[in-house]
Structures are given as structure tokens and as C-alpha cells.
């Protein structure tokens, strides 16, 4: 598990914008509720990928991140598959080339947060999401479903300490 510096500005597929939003808008709430049957957490951080569609910019992907004891925990990721099917073929090809909306959003989030946290963790039980996590650079931690992205070189003891912090949270 070696630390790596993420790209300063990861490429974002044409037609997609990815940003940290202050709070979840109504379309993000609806997307999250459809996927998880619950409300978006009311605390930071909300990464939202929006896509150009006619005169609107609806949410295509959402990921929630939580600061916890010096690390960042990422979860609650969801994609609007119905919206994805409505996009034009060129936009879908560009998204596919970027690994999909989740992978593009996760790559952006890692680059955005890397300077603030020595490690970013994901708790993943979905095979497709795990494939995207690993493509971005997340690694196994020795705990089921818990993946880590170390943003800087850390010795084994420090990596183990940070993994223990994230593991103690349980599913997030």
C-alpha cells in the first residue's frame, strides 16, 4: 500500500461537471432516496456530477464523504441509471471512456481531497463500484469491503493506524 499523488486536475468527460456542493439539492435527494431509501446525510461533503441535458444540469452521480479522526470516509455513491440512458451517444461514449460517471466522480474527489487527508477510505459491497474504486487506485485493507487510497507515502504502522480508524466505524 504505497501512497500516490492523484492527478492535480483529472480529466472530466465532456458534458459532465463535477463539484463539491454545499448541500444536497432536490434532484440529489431524489436520486439518493431512490437508491438507498433514505435522505442524504445533512453534513459535508457532497460531491455531485451533473450532466448537460437540454437546458438543465441534473445530477447524474452523487458521493458522500465524511471527515473522521483525520481521514476521509466515502460512501453513499449512486448513479441515476435512468438519466444515463437518456444521454446522447457521444456523451455516453465519453463517460464510458472515463470509466463511467462514478469512476470519473471518484477520481475528481480523490484529487480534490488528497492534500487534506493522508487516506481516503471507501466501504464497498458492490462489485461494479469496487472495480471503479480499484481503477482509481483504492486498495484492499485486509478487512472485507474496506478499501483505502493513501494520498502520500506512509510507513506500515501509520497505514495500519489509519485503517484501524476507518475499520472501527463499521459500514459507512
N, C-alpha and C positions, 0 to 999 in steps of 0.2 A: 504494500500500500504506500506508494510514493506520492508526494504532493505534486501538483502540477498547476501551473498558472493557466487559467482559461483565456481564450481569446479576448482581447480588450473590447472588441465590437463584433460579436458573432453575426454572420450574415442572417438577415431576416428575409424570408421569401417575399417576392413582390406581392403587393396587395394585402400583406399582413403587417400589423403594427403590434408591438409588444411593449407593455409599460407596467409600472407599478401604479396602482390606483389607490386612492385614499380610502375608499370603502367600496363594497360591492354594489354595483348598480342593479336595477331591477332585472336586466337580462342575465346577469351573473347569478343572482339569487335563483332565478327560474332554472338555469342550467344546473346549478348545484343541487337544488331540490329534486330535479328530475333524476339525477344520478344517485344521490345519497339519501333522498327523502328527508332532508333536514335543511336548516338555514346555514348560510356561510358563517364561519366564526366572525365575531364582531371586533376582532383585534388584528393588527397587522401581521403579515404583509400579504397583499393581494396582487398577484401577477396575472394580467389579463392579456390575451392575444385577441385582437379584433381584426376582422376581415372587411374589406371594401365590398359592399353588396348594394348595388344601385346607389341610392343616396344615403344609405345607412352604414354604420360600422358596428354590427352586432358582435357579441362575444363568441369566439369560436373555441377558446381554451381558457381554463382557469386553473391556477395552482395556488394553494395557500401555504405560506411559510410563517413559522413561529420562532422567535428568538427564545432560547432556553439555556441558561447557565453557560453562555459563551459560545454556543453552537447554534446552527440554524436547522430546524426540522421542517421538511417539506412533505405535504400530503394534500389530500382533498382535490387531487387533479381530476379534471373532467373535460371532455370534448363534446361539442354539440354535433353529433354524427348526422343529424337531420340537416343542419346548416351546411355541413361539409358536402353532402350530396347535392346541394343546390348551387354550389360554386361552379364557375365555368371551368372547362377542361384545362386551360392554361394555368389557372390558379391552383387547381388540384395537382397538376404535374409539378409545379414549383414547390408545393407543400410536401409532396412525396419525395422530391429530391432532397429536401431539408430533413427528411426522416419523419415527417408528419408534424401537425401543429403542436403536439405535446413535446416532442423532442426539441423543436425549434424554441418553444417557450422555456423549457428547462435549461437549454443551453444559454439562452439570454439571461435567465435568473442566476445561474451559476456565475456568469461573467459579472452581473450586476452586484452580487453579494460577496464575491470572493475576497475582496480587500477587507471586509469587515469581520469575517469568520474564518477560523482555521479549518473548520469542517462543516460540511452541509450533509445532512442525513435525509434519507427517504425511507419510508416504511411502505413496502410494496408487496401486494399479494396478487397482482395481475401480471400474467406472463408477457403480454404486449407492452405494458408500461415498464416492466423490468428490462425488456430488450432496449427500449428507448433510454432508460436510465443508464444502462451499461454502455450504450453508444456514446453518451455524453461523457462518460468516464467514471461513473459510480462503480464501486467495488463491493464485494462481499465483506461482511464483518465477522463472520463466524456465528451470527445469530440469524435464525430464519426471518426472512422478509426485510431485515435491516441492511440498508446499503449506505455506503459512505463515499463522499467526494472530499478528499483532503486538498485544500487550496494552496498548501505550502508544504515543504518537506518537514516532517516531524519524526522524532525518534519513536521507536516501538512503544515505549512506556507512555508517551503523550498520546499517541494514536489510541492505545488501549484505554486510557483515561477518558478520552472524548467518546469513544464507542460505548463505554460503561454509562456515561451520562445519557446518551440517546437511548440505549437499551433499557435503562431504568424507567423511562417514560412509558414504555409499552407501545401499543399501536397508536399512531398519531396521524 
